Amino acid sequence: MFNGPLPVMQAADVARLGYRGLKSGRPLVITGVINKFMALSGRFSPAFVALRIASRMNARPGDTAVPN
């Protein structure tokens, strides 16, 4: 499903990290460097920039309808 240029974490790794965070009382666990960057980018950039980046990252190969 994810055939992009960036590496993707395995579901088991994400679940393990989320469960570990839940057990330690953390209300939010963000896994992966790109996900952490995207989560923090909203604090430092206008919303439309973050939405445009997110839409491009989530676009499927061959999609042409990417918002400007």
N, CA and C atoms as an extended XYZ file, in Angstrom:
204
Properties=species:S:1:pos:R:3:atomname:S:1:resname:S:1:resid:I:1 pbc="F F F"
N         0.825       -1.193        0.000 N   MET     1
C         0.000        0.000        0.000 CA  MET     1
C         0.871        1.260        0.000 C   MET     1
N         1.992        1.238        0.675 N   PHE     2
C         2.853        2.414        0.773 CA  PHE     2
C         4.114        2.177       -0.044 C   PHE     2
N         4.089        2.620       -1.279 N   ASN     3
C         5.241        2.447       -2.161 CA  ASN     3
C         5.874        3.789       -2.480 C   ASN     3
N         6.103        4.590       -1.468 N   GLY     4
C         6.688        5.902       -1.677 CA  GLY     4
C         8.182        5.902       -1.446 C   GLY     4
N         8.785        7.061       -1.563 N   PRO     5
C        10.231        7.161       -1.389 CA  PRO     5
C        10.680        7.103        0.077 C   PRO     5
N         9.750        7.238        1.000 N   LEU     6
C        10.096        7.258        2.426 CA  LEU     6
C         9.821        5.903        3.064 C   LEU     6
N        10.646        5.506        4.026 N   PRO     7
C        10.402        4.226        4.706 CA  PRO     7
C         9.145        4.304        5.564 C   PRO     7
N         8.490        3.176        5.737 N   VAL     8
C         7.255        3.097        6.509 CA  VAL     8
C         7.467        2.087        7.637 C   VAL     8
N         7.043        2.458        8.847 N   MET     9
C         7.172        1.549        9.982 CA  MET     9
C         6.181        0.399        9.840 C   MET     9
N         6.555       -0.746       10.353 N   GLN    10
C         5.665       -1.894       10.372 CA  GLN    10
C         4.567       -1.661       11.413 C   GLN    10
N         3.374       -2.182       11.152 N   ALA    11
C         2.240       -1.993       12.058 CA  ALA    11
C         2.543       -2.535       13.453 C   ALA    11
N         3.233       -3.656       13.524 N   ALA    12
C         3.554       -4.241       14.835 CA  ALA    12
C         4.453       -3.310       15.653 C   ALA    12
N         5.387       -2.629       14.987 N   ASP    13
C         6.263       -1.690       15.693 CA  ASP    13
C         5.479       -0.493       16.219 C   ASP    13
N         4.575        0.029       15.392 N   VAL    14
C         3.746        1.167       15.805 CA  VAL    14
C         2.859        0.767       16.980 C   VAL    14
N         2.251       -0.424       16.893 N   ALA    15
C         1.388       -0.898       17.983 CA  ALA    15
C         2.177       -1.085       19.265 C   ALA    15
N         3.379       -1.645       19.152 N   ARG    16
C         4.220       -1.871       20.329 CA  ARG    16
C         4.568       -0.548       21.007 C   ARG    16
N         4.953        0.448       20.211 N   LEU    17
C         5.306        1.756       20.777 CA  LEU    17
C         4.080        2.444       21.380 C   LEU    17
N         2.938        2.322       20.718 N   GLY    18
C         1.712        2.908       21.257 CA  GLY    18
C         1.288        2.264       22.559 C   GLY    18
N         1.394        0.942       22.612 N   TYR    19
C         1.036        0.219       23.839 CA  TYR    19
C         1.981        0.582       24.979 C   TYR    19
N         3.261        0.687       24.674 N   ARG    20
C         4.242        1.081       25.684 CA  ARG    20
C         3.918        2.482       26.215 C   ARG    20
N         3.545        3.393       25.310 N   GLY    21
C         3.164        4.735       25.731 CA  GLY    21
C         1.910        4.732       26.592 C   GLY    21
N         0.944        3.898       26.221 N   LEU    22
C        -0.294        3.781       26.994 CA  LEU    22
C        -0.004        3.291       28.410 C   LEU    22
N         0.839        2.280       28.514 N   LYS    23
C         1.185        1.739       29.836 CA  LYS    23
C         1.947        2.743       30.687 C   LYS    23
N         2.709        3.636       30.049 N   SER    24
C         3.467        4.619       30.824 CA  SER    24
C         2.669        5.894       31.081 C   SER    24
N         1.403        5.937       30.632 N   GLY    25
C         0.533        7.069       30.927 CA  GLY    25
C         0.611        8.212       29.935 C   GLY    25
N         1.254        8.000       28.812 N   ARG    26
C         1.336        9.072       27.807 CA  ARG    26
C         0.019        9.138       27.034 C   ARG    26
N        -0.598       10.317       26.958 N   PRO    27
C        -1.873       10.437       26.257 CA  PRO    27
C        -1.731       10.437       24.735 C   PRO    27
N        -0.520       10.674       24.236 N   LEU    28
C        -0.303       10.746       22.794 CA  LEU    28
C         1.064       10.183       22.472 C   LEU    28
N         1.120        9.305       21.473 N   VAL    29
C         2.382        8.745       21.014 CA  VAL    29
C         2.448        8.954       19.511 C   VAL    29
N         3.467        9.644       19.051 N   ILE    30
C         3.666        9.873       17.619 CA  ILE    30
C         4.914        9.094       17.223 C   ILE    30
N         4.740        8.132       16.332 N   THR    31
C         5.860        7.293       15.923 CA  THR    31
C         6.388        7.745       14.569 C   THR    31
N         7.674        7.628       14.385 N   GLY    32
C         8.295        7.947       13.103 CA  GLY    32
C         8.741        9.394       13.014 C   GLY    32
N         9.872        9.591       12.384 N   VAL    33
C        10.455       10.932       12.258 CA  VAL    33
C         9.571       11.844       11.410 C   VAL    33
N         9.079       11.341       10.289 N   ILE    34
C         8.242       12.160        9.409 CA  ILE    34
C         6.950       12.545       10.119 C   ILE    34
N         6.340       11.613       10.845 N   ASN    35
C         5.114       11.918       11.583 CA  ASN    35
C         5.363       12.954       12.668 C   ASN    35
N         6.497       12.858       13.352 N   LYS    36
C         6.822       13.851       14.376 CA  LYS    36
C         7.036       15.227       13.751 C   LYS    36
N         7.713       15.236       12.615 N   PHE    37
C         7.923       16.501       11.904 CA  PHE    37
C         6.581       17.113       11.505 C   PHE    37
N         5.695       16.305       10.954 N   MET    38
C         4.384       16.813       10.530 CA  MET    38
C         3.571       17.311       11.722 C   MET    38
N         3.654       16.597       12.841 N   ALA    39
C         2.913       17.016       14.031 CA  ALA    39
C         3.416       18.358       14.555 C   ALA    39
N         4.729       18.576       14.494 N   LEU    40
C         5.298       19.830       14.975 CA  LEU    40
C         5.176       20.960       13.958 C   LEU    40
N         5.093       20.633       12.684 N   SER    41
C         5.077       21.674       11.654 CA  SER    41
C         3.853       22.576       11.768 C   SER    41
N         2.768       22.034       12.268 N   GLY    42
C         1.561       22.839       12.424 CA  GLY    42
C         1.722       23.986       13.412 C   GLY    42
N         2.655       23.836       14.322 N   ARG    43
C         2.889       24.892       15.312 CA  ARG    43
C         3.668       26.066       14.735 C   ARG    43
N         4.419       25.805       13.657 N   PHE    44
C         5.331       26.820       13.142 CA  PHE    44
C         5.004       27.323       11.742 C   PHE    44
N         3.975       26.799       11.130 N   SER    45
C         3.647       27.235        9.773 CA  SER    45
C         2.143       27.423        9.637 C   SER    45
N         1.754       28.240        8.664 N   PRO    46
C         0.324       28.440        8.438 CA  PRO    46
C        -0.356       27.109        8.116 C   PRO    46
N        -1.615       27.001        8.460 N   ALA    47
C        -2.345       25.743        8.287 CA  ALA    47
C        -2.367       25.285        6.833 C   ALA    47
N        -2.511       26.202        5.893 N   PHE    48
C        -2.610       25.770        4.497 CA  PHE    48
C        -1.320       25.122        4.008 C   PHE    48
N        -0.184       25.525        4.544 N   VAL    49
C         1.087       24.906        4.144 CA  VAL    49
C         1.146       23.476        4.665 C   VAL    49
N         0.788       23.281        5.925 N   ALA    50
C         0.809       21.942        6.509 CA  ALA    50
C        -0.173       21.024        5.802 C   ALA    50
N        -1.360       21.531        5.463 N   LEU    51
C        -2.350       20.717        4.757 CA  LEU    51
C        -1.870       20.340        3.364 C   LEU    51
N        -1.212       21.244        2.688 N   ARG    52
C        -0.706       20.953        1.344 CA  ARG    52
C         0.383       19.878        1.401 C   ARG    52
N         1.286       19.993        2.355 N   ILE    53
C         2.338       18.986        2.502 CA  ILE    53
C         1.718       17.630        2.828 C   ILE    53
N         0.778       17.613        3.756 N   ALA    54
C         0.140       16.352        4.143 CA  ALA    54
C        -0.604       15.732        2.971 C   ALA    54
N        -1.295       16.542        2.176 N   SER    55
C        -2.031       15.987        1.046 CA  SER    55
C        -1.089       15.409        0.005 C   SER    55
N         0.058       16.022       -0.191 N   ARG    56
C         1.037       15.481       -1.140 CA  ARG    56
C         1.648       14.177       -0.618 C   ARG    56
N         1.887       14.107        0.675 N   MET    57
C         2.475       12.894        1.239 CA  MET    57
C         1.483       11.739        1.216 C   MET    57
N         0.189       12.035        1.324 N   ASN    58
C        -0.829       10.993        1.365 CA  ASN    58
C        -1.399       10.650       -0.008 C   ASN    58
N        -0.967       11.359       -1.034 N   ALA    59
C        -1.483       11.090       -2.375 CA  ALA    59
C        -0.997        9.733       -2.867 C   ALA    59
N        -1.861        9.042       -3.578 N   ARG    60
C        -1.487        7.758       -4.163 CA  ARG    60
C        -0.705        8.007       -5.446 C   ARG    60
N         0.182        7.085       -5.795 N   PRO    61
C         0.908        7.242       -7.069 CA  PRO    61
C        -0.069        7.367       -8.235 C   PRO    61
N         0.148        8.350       -9.071 N   GLY    62
C        -0.735        8.575      -10.217 CA  GLY    62
C        -1.835        9.579       -9.963 C   GLY    62
N        -2.064        9.970       -8.706 N   ASP    63
C        -3.084       10.991       -8.414 CA  ASP    63
C        -2.640       12.323       -9.010 C   ASP    63
N        -3.566       13.005       -9.652 N   THR    64
C        -3.251       14.315      -10.209 CA  THR    64
C        -4.002       15.430       -9.499 C   THR    64
N        -4.985       15.076       -8.692 N   ALA    65
C        -5.808       16.073       -8.014 CA  ALA    65
C        -5.220       16.415       -6.648 C   ALA    65
N        -4.075       17.074       -6.642 N   VAL    66
C        -3.449       17.517       -5.402 CA  VAL    66
C        -3.736       18.997       -5.247 C   VAL    66
N        -4.302       19.426       -4.102 N   PRO    67
C        -4.652       20.834       -3.910 CA  PRO    67
C        -3.431       21.743       -4.039 C   PRO    67
N        -3.664       22.972       -4.496 N   ASN    68
C        -2.580       23.965       -4.624 CA  ASN    68
C        -2.327       24.660       -3.337 C   ASN    68
